[in-house]
Amino acid sequence: MFFIYAIIFPNKKKYIGLTTDFKQRKYTHINNAHKGVNNPLYNAIRDWGIKNLKWEILEQLESRSEAFIKELDYIKTFDTTSTTYGYNTKGLKNFERTNNRKIREVINARTEKVYSSVKASCKATNEKYCVAIGSTRRKTVTKNGNLFIYVDEWITLSEIDKKYFKAISEEKYTTQKRLSEQRKKEIYEEIFQKIM
């Protein structure tokens, strides 16, 4: 279990952190402040006093990669790298640069999760091309040359043809065994224009 937490100070500034053991992390912060560790967070803990701080768990997550992304989201939302609003010392650009490997892991995990879902859905429908329709539209040509538009729910091109644009024939897509990159882009744009 991963915990995203906030330390809230009387001046409304915050520190956002991520840990697997909230009690231990709280103890470590307090101990570092007592030891005299010199950084803005520990200086503020000493200045305000432990009793005046509010310690709050913002979210609990199972996945390390999701927790990492959420932590960055909270840091951005509360702007805690700004000395006006918080005590997170690393700027986000620096933070992201020093954690490139973690970010790549997160992106790869998300991509693989999406790809696996789409692949399973396509196998279930027995069609080569699948398209997703929903509220969050992102266009993608994925691995192995398969065309997908990832959104909320998966539907096949024949369903889109019936539902969204009668003018585009399913035959146009299924008769071509291997699509050229140019043709993929054309199909991709054509579908995207129709469903937007």
Secondary structure as UniProt FT lines:
FT   STRAND          2..8
FT   TURN            10..11
FT   STRAND          14..19
FT   HELIX           22..35
FT   HELIX           40..48
FT   HELIX           50..52
FT   STRAND          54..61
FT   HELIX           64..78
FT   TURN            79..81
FT   TURN            83..85
FT   HELIX           92..98
FT   HELIX           100..125
FT   STRAND          130..133
FT   STRAND          138..141
FT   HELIX           143..145
FT   STRAND          147..150
FT   STRAND          153..156
FT   HELIX           157..163
FT   TURN            166..167
FT   HELIX           171..174
FT   HELIX           181..195
//
